[in-house]
Amino acid sequence: MLLLSLLPISLPLHTQKPRTLSCKATLNLITDSDSFQVGRLLGSYGFINITSYSGLQSSSDSGQFKIQDVGEGSVKISLLSGFTKAESSRVYPGQRAGGTEADMMAANELNSHAFLQSSPKGISQNLLMLIGGFETTTGEQWLAFRNDGIYSAADYAKVSSEKLSKSRSLGVGMSWNYFEQEEIVRRKRFFVIKLLQGAMLGLAFMHEHERLHQSLGPSSVVLNTITERDAAYLVPRLRDLAFSVDIRYSYLEEGRGMLSEQLWRRAAAAGAITPFEKRAFAIADDIYEAGLLLAYLAFVPFCESGIIDSLSLQRLLENTFKLDIEATREYCLADDRLLEAVKFLDLGDGAGWELLQAMLNPDYRKRPIAEAVAKHRFMTGAVL
């Protein structure tokens, strides 16, 4: 599944005595509603479902599909601020509005965060910190997180592309000062690389603790700043663990879970049958999503607004060029509107394209692990 921003909605706020959400992991979470004070609604978002897909029709394909139709998911999540102890909160609509799926997503997100935060190695700085959660008598699920930023990677990309469009429309897209222009581009490249590496470090932490993300996209990476000059202080953090999957072998053998049904269906189609094969496929599936995130952040912030978006980029990679990254580069090179993105991925003798090809390899067995991606020379900034 892909996570995208949707139109804001309003959900009713209730003051009834809440029921405590159950949590399988042992962790000191706040579950008393009196500990929280509701602030303003920041916005809402939902999930996009891939409603149909087909194989890439190649003998080398092993578990990837090209998308045909997408549909808006039924569950909407509200984001609020203003809590006294936990400074931001997400609200799931509950069974009355969102059905059983909403309850399952809320419980899964709570348990996933609690499990990861109970690690003896400590919590990764690249994961959003869960403070607590509770359930109202009307069925709404409330999850409260430490306020480590209200922006997402999608917000940054949107602002960056709009700023580029505005400057060029005013005729100031290319500064007369070559060195000033180079500095602007350099800052953007450094910001994007740091953003990507932080996201991959968060994913590597999850995989090390045998959890998948399964909803990784530009909206699921929280940023504490979107100002490129402040890149030195940037700390990207992963959120949206509602579809997170436990890949410990004991759980893989059970093979249950409605939220992971599509994942295991794709795994079976790729020939991953045994628990070992299913686990390898599942990890590689997260890496594929991370590859699409890399492509998104390599293109959208470097292009004018409206030139390309996540879905059109994914279709270009999967449907048009069938994951042939070299062919994709040749196509993009011929379009002046995409030239800055091409130059970005060309850094280090094509290190960006090299990494993108590895992460989007049609054969899931040949994709790198998250830790290797985070240490790649493109991600470490060695190419700058």
DRENZA-803124 format. One record per residue (C-alpha): y, x, z; residue number from 1; residue in three letters. Coordinates in steps of 0.25 Angstrom, whole numbers, padded with zeros to 4 digits. Layout:
<atoms>
@Y Y; X X; Z Z; pos NUM; code ALA
...
</atoms>
This chain:
<atoms>
@Y 0000; X 0000; Z 0000; pos 1; code MET
@Y 0014; X 0004; Z -0002; pos 2; code LEU
@Y 0025; X 0002; Z 0008; pos 3; code LEU
@Y 0039; X -0002; Z 0002; pos 4; code LEU
@Y 0052; X -0008; Z 0008; pos 5; code SER
@Y 0053; X -0023; Z 0007; pos 6; code LEU
@Y 0065; X -0033; Z 0009; pos 7; code LEU
@Y 0069; X -0035; Z 0024; pos 8; code PRO
@Y 0064; X -0047; Z 0031; pos 9; code ILE
@Y 0067; X -0053; Z 0045; pos 10; code SER
@Y 0056; X -0056; Z 0055; pos 11; code LEU
@Y 0059; X -0065; Z 0067; pos 12; code PRO
@Y 0060; X -0057; Z 0080; pos 13; code LEU
@Y 0052; X -0063; Z 0092; pos 14; code HIS
@Y 0054; X -0061; Z 0107; pos 15; code THR
@Y 0040; X -0067; Z 0112; pos 16; code GLN
@Y 0032; X -0058; Z 0121; pos 17; code LYS
@Y 0024; X -0049; Z 0112; pos 18; code PRO
@Y 0010; X -0045; Z 0112; pos 19; code ARG
@Y 0006; X -0030; Z 0112; pos 20; code THR
@Y 0001; X -0024; Z 0099; pos 21; code LEU
@Y -0013; X -0018; Z 0101; pos 22; code SER
@Y -0014; X -0003; Z 0098; pos 23; code CYS
@Y -0027; X 0005; Z 0097; pos 24; code LYS
@Y -0020; X 0018; Z 0100; pos 25; code ALA
@Y -0016; X 0022; Z 0114; pos 26; code THR
@Y -0001; X 0024; Z 0114; pos 27; code LEU
@Y 0011; X 0021; Z 0123; pos 28; code ASN
@Y 0018; X 0010; Z 0114; pos 29; code LEU
@Y 0028; X 0000; Z 0118; pos 30; code ILE
@Y 0023; X -0014; Z 0117; pos 31; code THR
@Y 0032; X -0022; Z 0125; pos 32; code ASP
@Y 0042; X -0029; Z 0117; pos 33; code SER
@Y 0053; X -0028; Z 0128; pos 34; code ASP
@Y 0054; X -0014; Z 0125; pos 35; code SER
@Y 0060; X -0016; Z 0112; pos 36; code PHE
@Y 0073; X -0022; Z 0107; pos 37; code GLN
@Y 0074; X -0028; Z 0093; pos 38; code VAL
@Y 0085; X -0022; Z 0084; pos 39; code GLY
@Y 0089; X -0025; Z 0070; pos 40; code ARG
@Y 0080; X -0028; Z 0058; pos 41; code LEU
@Y 0080; X -0015; Z 0049; pos 42; code LEU
@Y 0072; X -0021; Z 0038; pos 43; code GLY
@Y 0058; X -0025; Z 0034; pos 44; code SER
@Y 0048; X -0020; Z 0024; pos 45; code TYR
@Y 0034; X -0023; Z 0020; pos 46; code GLY
@Y 0022; X -0018; Z 0012; pos 47; code PHE
@Y 0018; X -0018; Z -0002; pos 48; code ILE
@Y 0004; X -0020; Z -0006; pos 49; code ASN
@Y -0003; X -0015; Z -0019; pos 50; code ILE
@Y -0009; X -0028; Z -0023; pos 51; code THR
@Y -0017; X -0022; Z -0035; pos 52; code SER
@Y -0020; X -0009; Z -0040; pos 53; code TYR
@Y -0029; X -0002; Z -0050; pos 54; code SER
@Y -0036; X 0012; Z -0052; pos 55; code GLY
@Y -0029; X 0023; Z -0059; pos 56; code LEU
@Y -0040; X 0022; Z -0070; pos 57; code GLN
@Y -0043; X 0037; Z -0069; pos 58; code SER
@Y -0056; X 0044; Z -0066; pos 59; code SER
@Y -0049; X 0053; Z -0057; pos 60; code SER
@Y -0043; X 0042; Z -0049; pos 61; code ASP
@Y -0048; X 0041; Z -0035; pos 62; code SER
@Y -0042; X 0030; Z -0027; pos 63; code GLY
@Y -0028; X 0028; Z -0032; pos 64; code GLN
@Y -0024; X 0015; Z -0039; pos 65; code PHE
@Y -0012; X 0011; Z -0047; pos 66; code LYS
@Y -0004; X -0001; Z -0042; pos 67; code ILE
@Y -0003; X -0013; Z -0050; pos 68; code GLN
@Y 0003; X -0024; Z -0041; pos 69; code ASP
@Y 0011; X -0023; Z -0028; pos 70; code VAL
@Y 0014; X -0034; Z -0018; pos 71; code GLY
@Y 0022; X -0036; Z -0006; pos 72; code GLU
@Y 0014; X -0036; Z 0007; pos 73; code GLY
@Y 0015; X -0048; Z 0017; pos 74; code SER
@Y 0019; X -0040; Z 0029; pos 75; code VAL
@Y 0034; X -0037; Z 0032; pos 76; code LYS
@Y 0038; X -0028; Z 0043; pos 77; code ILE
@Y 0052; X -0028; Z 0049; pos 78; code SER
@Y 0059; X -0015; Z 0054; pos 79; code LEU
@Y 0069; X -0017; Z 0066; pos 80; code LEU
@Y 0077; X -0007; Z 0075; pos 81; code SER
@Y 0084; X -0008; Z 0088; pos 82; code GLY
@Y 0072; X -0006; Z 0098; pos 83; code PHE
@Y 0076; X 0001; Z 0111; pos 84; code THR
@Y 0064; X 0009; Z 0112; pos 85; code LYS
@Y 0057; X 0008; Z 0099; pos 86; code ALA
@Y 0069; X 0009; Z 0089; pos 87; code GLU
@Y 0062; X 0002; Z 0077; pos 88; code SER
@Y 0052; X -0008; Z 0075; pos 89; code SER
@Y 0044; X -0015; Z 0064; pos 90; code ARG
@Y 0039; X -0029; Z 0065; pos 91; code VAL
@Y 0027; X -0035; Z 0058; pos 92; code TYR
@Y 0027; X -0050; Z 0056; pos 93; code PRO
@Y 0014; X -0053; Z 0063; pos 94; code GLY
@Y 0003; X -0063; Z 0059; pos 95; code GLN
@Y 0013; X -0075; Z 0058; pos 96; code ARG
@Y 0021; X -0068; Z 0047; pos 97; code ALA
@Y 0013; X -0057; Z 0042; pos 98; code GLY
@Y -0001; X -0061; Z 0044; pos 99; code GLY
@Y -0013; X -0052; Z 0049; pos 100; code THR
@Y -0009; X -0041; Z 0041; pos 101; code GLU
@Y 0004; X -0039; Z 0048; pos 102; code ALA
@Y -0003; X -0038; Z 0061; pos 103; code ASP
@Y -0013; X -0028; Z 0056; pos 104; code MET
@Y -0002; X -0019; Z 0050; pos 105; code MET
@Y 0006; X -0020; Z 0064; pos 106; code ALA
@Y -0006; X -0016; Z 0072; pos 107; code ALA
@Y -0010; X -0005; Z 0062; pos 108; code ASN
@Y 0003; X 0001; Z 0062; pos 109; code GLU
@Y 0004; X 0001; Z 0077; pos 110; code LEU
@Y -0010; X 0007; Z 0079; pos 111; code ASN
@Y -0007; X 0017; Z 0068; pos 112; code SER
@Y 0005; X 0022; Z 0075; pos 113; code HIS
@Y -0001; X 0022; Z 0089; pos 114; code ALA
@Y -0013; X 0030; Z 0084; pos 115; code PHE
@Y -0004; X 0040; Z 0077; pos 116; code LEU
@Y 0005; X 0041; Z 0089; pos 117; code GLN
@Y -0006; X 0044; Z 0099; pos 118; code SER
@Y -0011; X 0056; Z 0092; pos 119; code SER
@Y -0013; X 0068; Z 0101; pos 120; code PRO
@Y -0005; X 0076; Z 0091; pos 121; code LYS
@Y 0007; X 0068; Z 0093; pos 122; code GLY
@Y 0014; X 0059; Z 0083; pos 123; code ILE
@Y 0019; X 0064; Z 0070; pos 124; code SER
@Y 0035; X 0064; Z 0068; pos 125; code GLN
@Y 0032; X 0058; Z 0054; pos 126; code ASN
@Y 0027; X 0045; Z 0060; pos 127; code LEU
@Y 0035; X 0034; Z 0065; pos 128; code LEU
@Y 0034; X 0032; Z 0080; pos 129; code MET
@Y 0028; X 0019; Z 0085; pos 130; code LEU
@Y 0034; X 0015; Z 0099; pos 131; code ILE
@Y 0027; X 0002; Z 0101; pos 132; code GLY
@Y 0024; X -0012; Z 0096; pos 133; code GLY
@Y 0021; X -0027; Z 0100; pos 134; code PHE
@Y 0018; X -0040; Z 0095; pos 135; code GLU
@Y 0026; X -0053; Z 0097; pos 136; code THR
@Y 0019; X -0066; Z 0100; pos 137; code THR
@Y 0023; X -0071; Z 0086; pos 138; code THR
@Y 0015; X -0060; Z 0080; pos 139; code GLY
@Y 0025; X -0050; Z 0076; pos 140; code GLU
@Y 0021; X -0035; Z 0077; pos 141; code GLN
@Y 0032; X -0026; Z 0082; pos 142; code TRP
@Y 0031; X -0011; Z 0081; pos 143; code LEU
@Y 0042; X -0002; Z 0086; pos 144; code ALA
@Y 0044; X 0013; Z 0081; pos 145; code PHE
@Y 0053; X 0024; Z 0085; pos 146; code ARG
@Y 0066; X 0023; Z 0076; pos 147; code ASN
@Y 0064; X 0036; Z 0068; pos 148; code ASP
@Y 0072; X 0031; Z 0056; pos 149; code GLY
@Y 0075; X 0018; Z 0049; pos 150; code ILE
@Y 0074; X 0024; Z 0035; pos 151; code TYR
@Y 0062; X 0026; Z 0026; pos 152; code SER
@Y 0059; X 0035; Z 0014; pos 153; code ALA
@Y 0061; X 0023; Z 0005; pos 154; code ALA
@Y 0075; X 0021; Z 0011; pos 155; code ASP
@Y 0078; X 0036; Z 0009; pos 156; code TYR
@Y 0073; X 0035; Z -0006; pos 157; code ALA
@Y 0081; X 0023; Z -0008; pos 158; code LYS
@Y 0094; X 0029; Z -0003; pos 159; code VAL
@Y 0092; X 0042; Z -0010; pos 160; code SER
@Y 0090; X 0035; Z -0024; pos 161; code SER
@Y 0102; X 0026; Z -0022; pos 162; code GLU
@Y 0111; X 0037; Z -0018; pos 163; code LYS
@Y 0106; X 0045; Z -0030; pos 164; code LEU
@Y 0109; X 0033; Z -0039; pos 165; code SER
@Y 0123; X 0030; Z -0033; pos 166; code LYS
@Y 0127; X 0045; Z -0034; pos 167; code SER
@Y 0123; X 0045; Z -0049; pos 168; code ARG
@Y 0130; X 0032; Z -0052; pos 169; code SER
@Y 0143; X 0038; Z -0047; pos 170; code LEU
@Y 0141; X 0050; Z -0055; pos 171; code GLY
@Y 0138; X 0060; Z -0044; pos 172; code VAL
@Y 0123; X 0061; Z -0045; pos 173; code GLY
@Y 0125; X 0076; Z -0049; pos 174; code MET
@Y 0134; X 0084; Z -0041; pos 175; code SER
@Y 0143; X 0094; Z -0048; pos 176; code TRP
@Y 0138; X 0103; Z -0038; pos 177; code ASN
@Y 0124; X 0108; Z -0042; pos 178; code TYR
@Y 0122; X 0114; Z -0028; pos 179; code PHE
@Y 0126; X 0101; Z -0021; pos 180; code GLU
@Y 0117; X 0093; Z -0030; pos 181; code GLN
@Y 0105; X 0102; Z -0027; pos 182; code GLU
@Y 0107; X 0101; Z -0012; pos 183; code GLU
@Y 0107; X 0086; Z -0013; pos 184; code ILE
@Y 0093; X 0086; Z -0021; pos 185; code VAL
@Y 0088; X 0097; Z -0011; pos 186; code ARG
@Y 0091; X 0088; Z 0001; pos 187; code ARG
@Y 0084; X 0076; Z -0005; pos 188; code LYS
@Y 0072; X 0084; Z -0009; pos 189; code ARG
@Y 0071; X 0090; Z 0005; pos 190; code PHE
@Y 0073; X 0076; Z 0011; pos 191; code PHE
@Y 0062; X 0070; Z 0003; pos 192; code VAL
@Y 0052; X 0081; Z 0005; pos 193; code ILE
@Y 0054; X 0081; Z 0020; pos 194; code LYS
@Y 0052; X 0066; Z 0020; pos 195; code LEU
@Y 0039; X 0067; Z 0012; pos 196; code LEU
@Y 0034; X 0078; Z 0021; pos 197; code GLN
@Y 0037; X 0070; Z 0034; pos 198; code GLY
@Y 0029; X 0058; Z 0028; pos 199; code ALA
@Y 0017; X 0067; Z 0025; pos 200; code MET
@Y 0017; X 0073; Z 0038; pos 201; code LEU
@Y 0017; X 0059; Z 0044; pos 202; code GLY
@Y 0005; X 0055; Z 0035; pos 203; code LEU
@Y -0002; X 0068; Z 0038; pos 204; code ALA
@Y -0001; X 0065; Z 0053; pos 205; code PHE
@Y -0007; X 0051; Z 0050; pos 206; code MET
@Y -0019; X 0056; Z 0042; pos 207; code HIS
@Y -0022; X 0067; Z 0052; pos 208; code GLU
@Y -0023; X 0056; Z 0062; pos 209; code HIS
@Y -0032; X 0048; Z 0052; pos 210; code GLU
@Y -0022; X 0037; Z 0049; pos 211; code ARG
@Y -0017; X 0033; Z 0035; pos 212; code LEU
@Y -0003; X 0028; Z 0032; pos 213; code HIS
@Y -0007; X 0019; Z 0020; pos 214; code GLN
@Y 0008; X 0014; Z 0018; pos 215; code SER
@Y 0015; X 0026; Z 0015; pos 216; code LEU
@Y 0028; X 0024; Z 0007; pos 217; code GLY
@Y 0043; X 0027; Z 0007; pos 218; code PRO
@Y 0045; X 0016; Z 0017; pos 219; code SER
@Y 0035; X 0021; Z 0027; pos 220; code SER
@Y 0042; X 0034; Z 0029; pos 221; code VAL
@Y 0053; X 0033; Z 0040; pos 222; code VAL
@Y 0065; X 0042; Z 0039; pos 223; code LEU
@Y 0075; X 0046; Z 0050; pos 224; code ASN
@Y 0085; X 0049; Z 0039; pos 225; code THR
@Y 0087; X 0047; Z 0024; pos 226; code ILE
@Y 0099; X 0057; Z 0024; pos 227; code THR
@Y 0094; X 0069; Z 0015; pos 228; code GLU
@Y 0104; X 0079; Z 0023; pos 229; code ARG
@Y 0096; X 0075; Z 0035; pos 230; code ASP
@Y 0083; X 0079; Z 0030; pos 231; code ALA
@Y 0081; X 0090; Z 0040; pos 232; code ALA
@Y 0080; X 0078; Z 0051; pos 233; code TYR
@Y 0071; X 0069; Z 0042; pos 234; code LEU
@Y 0058; X 0064; Z 0049; pos 235; code VAL
@Y 0050; X 0055; Z 0040; pos 236; code PRO
@Y 0040; X 0046; Z 0048; pos 237; code ARG
@Y 0029; X 0037; Z 0043; pos 238; code LEU
@Y 0029; X 0022; Z 0047; pos 239; code ARG
@Y 0022; X 0010; Z 0042; pos 240; code ASP
@Y 0008; X 0012; Z 0047; pos 241; code LEU
@Y 0004; X -0002; Z 0046; pos 242; code ALA
@Y -0007; X 0001; Z 0035; pos 243; code PHE
@Y -0011; X 0014; Z 0042; pos 244; code SER
@Y -0026; X 0016; Z 0041; pos 245; code VAL
@Y -0035; X 0023; Z 0051; pos 246; code ASP
@Y -0044; X 0033; Z 0044; pos 247; code ILE
@Y -0053; X 0038; Z 0055; pos 248; code ARG
@Y -0067; X 0037; Z 0051; pos 249; code TYR
@Y -0071; X 0027; Z 0061; pos 250; code SER
@Y -0061; X 0017; Z 0055; pos 251; code TYR
@Y -0065; X 0021; Z 0041; pos 252; code LEU
@Y -0079; X 0017; Z 0043; pos 253; code GLU
@Y -0075; X 0004; Z 0048; pos 254; code GLU
@Y -0067; X 0001; Z 0036; pos 255; code GLY
@Y -0059; X -0010; Z 0041; pos 256; code ARG
@Y -0044; X -0014; Z 0041; pos 257; code GLY
@Y -0037; X -0024; Z 0031; pos 258; code MET
@Y -0025; X -0015; Z 0030; pos 259; code LEU
@Y -0033; X -0003; Z 0024; pos 260; code SER
@Y -0042; X -0012; Z 0015; pos 261; code GLU
@Y -0034; X -0008; Z 0003; pos 262; code GLN
@Y -0036; X 0007; Z 0006; pos 263; code LEU
@Y -0051; X 0006; Z 0008; pos 264; code TRP
@Y -0052; X -0002; Z -0005; pos 265; code ARG
@Y -0045; X 0009; Z -0012; pos 266; code ARG
@Y -0053; X 0020; Z -0006; pos 267; code ALA
@Y -0066; X 0013; Z -0010; pos 268; code ALA
@Y -0061; X 0012; Z -0024; pos 269; code ALA
@Y -0059; X 0027; Z -0024; pos 270; code ALA
@Y -0073; X 0029; Z -0019; pos 271; code GLY
@Y -0070; X 0032; Z -0005; pos 272; code ALA
@Y -0081; X 0025; Z 0003; pos 273; code ILE
@Y -0085; X 0034; Z 0015; pos 274; code THR
@Y -0076; X 0035; Z 0027; pos 275; code PRO
@Y -0073; X 0050; Z 0023; pos 276; code PHE
@Y -0069; X 0046; Z 0008; pos 277; code GLU
@Y -0061; X 0034; Z 0013; pos 278; code LYS
@Y -0053; X 0042; Z 0023; pos 279; code ARG
@Y -0050; X 0053; Z 0012; pos 280; code ALA
@Y -0045; X 0042; Z 0003; pos 281; code PHE
@Y -0037; X 0035; Z 0013; pos 282; code ALA
@Y -0029; X 0048; Z 0016; pos 283; code ILE
@Y -0027; X 0051; Z 0002; pos 284; code ALA
@Y -0022; X 0037; Z 0000; pos 285; code ASP
@Y -0011; X 0040; Z 0010; pos 286; code ASP
@Y -0008; X 0053; Z 0002; pos 287; code ILE
@Y -0007; X 0045; Z -0011; pos 288; code TYR
@Y 0004; X 0036; Z -0004; pos 289; code GLU
@Y 0011; X 0048; Z 0001; pos 290; code ALA
@Y 0011; X 0053; Z -0013; pos 291; code GLY
@Y 0018; X 0041; Z -0018; pos 292; code LEU
@Y 0028; X 0043; Z -0007; pos 293; code LEU
@Y 0030; X 0057; Z -0012; pos 294; code LEU
@Y 0033; X 0052; Z -0026; pos 295; code ALA
@Y 0042; X 0041; Z -0021; pos 296; code TYR
@Y 0051; X 0051; Z -0013; pos 297; code LEU
@Y 0051; X 0061; Z -0024; pos 298; code ALA
@Y 0056; X 0051; Z -0034; pos 299; code PHE
@Y 0064; X 0039; Z -0027; pos 300; code VAL
@Y 0075; X 0048; Z -0019; pos 301; code PRO
@Y 0077; X 0057; Z -0031; pos 302; code PHE
@Y 0079; X 0045; Z -0041; pos 303; code CYS
@Y 0090; X 0035; Z -0043; pos 304; code GLU
@Y 0088; X 0021; Z -0037; pos 305; code SER
@Y 0079; X 0012; Z -0045; pos 306; code GLY
@Y 0073; X 0023; Z -0053; pos 307; code ILE
@Y 0060; X 0023; Z -0046; pos 308; code ILE
@Y 0053; X 0017; Z -0034; pos 309; code ASP
@Y 0040; X 0018; Z -0027; pos 310; code SER
@Y 0032; X 0008; Z -0035; pos 311; code LEU
@Y 0037; X 0013; Z -0048; pos 312; code SER
@Y 0034; X 0027; Z -0044; pos 313; code LEU
@Y 0020; X 0024; Z -0040; pos 314; code GLN
@Y 0017; X 0016; Z -0053; pos 315; code ARG
@Y 0023; X 0028; Z -0061; pos 316; code LEU
@Y 0013; X 0037; Z -0053; pos 317; code LEU
@Y 0001; X 0028; Z -0053; pos 318; code GLU
@Y 0001; X 0019; Z -0065; pos 319; code ASN
@Y 0009; X 0027; Z -0075; pos 320; code THR
@Y 0005; X 0041; Z -0073; pos 321; code PHE
@Y -0008; X 0038; Z -0065; pos 322; code LYS
@Y -0004; X 0049; Z -0054; pos 323; code LEU
@Y -0002; X 0060; Z -0065; pos 324; code ASP
@Y 0009; X 0067; Z -0058; pos 325; code ILE
@Y 0012; X 0077; Z -0069; pos 326; code GLU
@Y 0014; X 0065; Z -0079; pos 327; code ALA
@Y 0023; X 0058; Z -0069; pos 328; code THR
@Y 0031; X 0070; Z -0068; pos 329; code ARG
@Y 0033; X 0072; Z -0083; pos 330; code GLU
@Y 0037; X 0057; Z -0083; pos 331; code TYR
@Y 0047; X 0058; Z -0072; pos 332; code CYS
@Y 0053; X 0071; Z -0078; pos 333; code LEU
@Y 0057; X 0064; Z -0091; pos 334; code ALA
@Y 0065; X 0054; Z -0082; pos 335; code ASP
@Y 0078; X 0060; Z -0078; pos 336; code ASP
@Y 0079; X 0049; Z -0067; pos 337; code ARG
@Y 0067; X 0055; Z -0060; pos 338; code LEU
@Y 0071; X 0070; Z -0062; pos 339; code LEU
@Y 0075; X 0073; Z -0048; pos 340; code GLU
@Y 0061; X 0068; Z -0043; pos 341; code ALA
@Y 0054; X 0076; Z -0053; pos 342; code VAL
@Y 0062; X 0089; Z -0048; pos 343; code LYS
@Y 0059; X 0086; Z -0034; pos 344; code PHE
@Y 0044; X 0085; Z -0036; pos 345; code LEU
@Y 0045; X 0097; Z -0045; pos 346; code ASP
@Y 0049; X 0106; Z -0033; pos 347; code LEU
@Y 0040; X 0118; Z -0031; pos 348; code GLY
@Y 0034; X 0118; Z -0045; pos 349; code ASP
@Y 0030; X 0103; Z -0044; pos 350; code GLY
@Y 0026; X 0103; Z -0029; pos 351; code ALA
@Y 0030; X 0088; Z -0028; pos 352; code GLY
@Y 0022; X 0084; Z -0040; pos 353; code TRP
@Y 0010; X 0092; Z -0036; pos 354; code GLU
@Y 0010; X 0085; Z -0022; pos 355; code LEU
@Y 0012; X 0071; Z -0028; pos 356; code LEU
@Y 0000; X 0073; Z -0037; pos 357; code GLN
@Y -0009; X 0078; Z -0026; pos 358; code ALA
@Y -0005; X 0066; Z -0017; pos 359; code MET
@Y -0006; X 0056; Z -0029; pos 360; code LEU
@Y -0019; X 0062; Z -0034; pos 361; code ASN
@Y -0028; X 0051; Z -0040; pos 362; code PRO
@Y -0040; X 0056; Z -0033; pos 363; code ASP
@Y -0038; X 0054; Z -0018; pos 364; code TYR
@Y -0047; X 0065; Z -0014; pos 365; code ARG
@Y -0037; X 0075; Z -0020; pos 366; code LYS
@Y -0025; X 0071; Z -0012; pos 367; code ARG
@Y -0019; X 0080; Z -0001; pos 368; code PRO
@Y -0019; X 0076; Z 0013; pos 369; code ILE
@Y -0006; X 0073; Z 0020; pos 370; code ALA
@Y -0005; X 0086; Z 0027; pos 371; code GLU
@Y -0006; X 0094; Z 0014; pos 372; code ALA
@Y 0004; X 0085; Z 0008; pos 373; code VAL
@Y 0014; X 0088; Z 0019; pos 374; code ALA
@Y 0012; X 0103; Z 0018; pos 375; code LYS
@Y 0013; X 0103; Z 0003; pos 376; code HIS
@Y 0025; X 0112; Z -0002; pos 377; code ARG
@Y 0032; X 0100; Z -0008; pos 378; code PHE
@Y 0032; X 0093; Z 0006; pos 379; code MET
@Y 0036; X 0105; Z 0014; pos 380; code THR
@Y 0048; X 0107; Z 0006; pos 381; code GLY
@Y 0044; X 0121; Z 0001; pos 382; code ALA
@Y 0048; X 0116; Z -0013; pos 383; code VAL
@Y 0062; X 0115; Z -0010; pos 384; code LEU
</atoms>
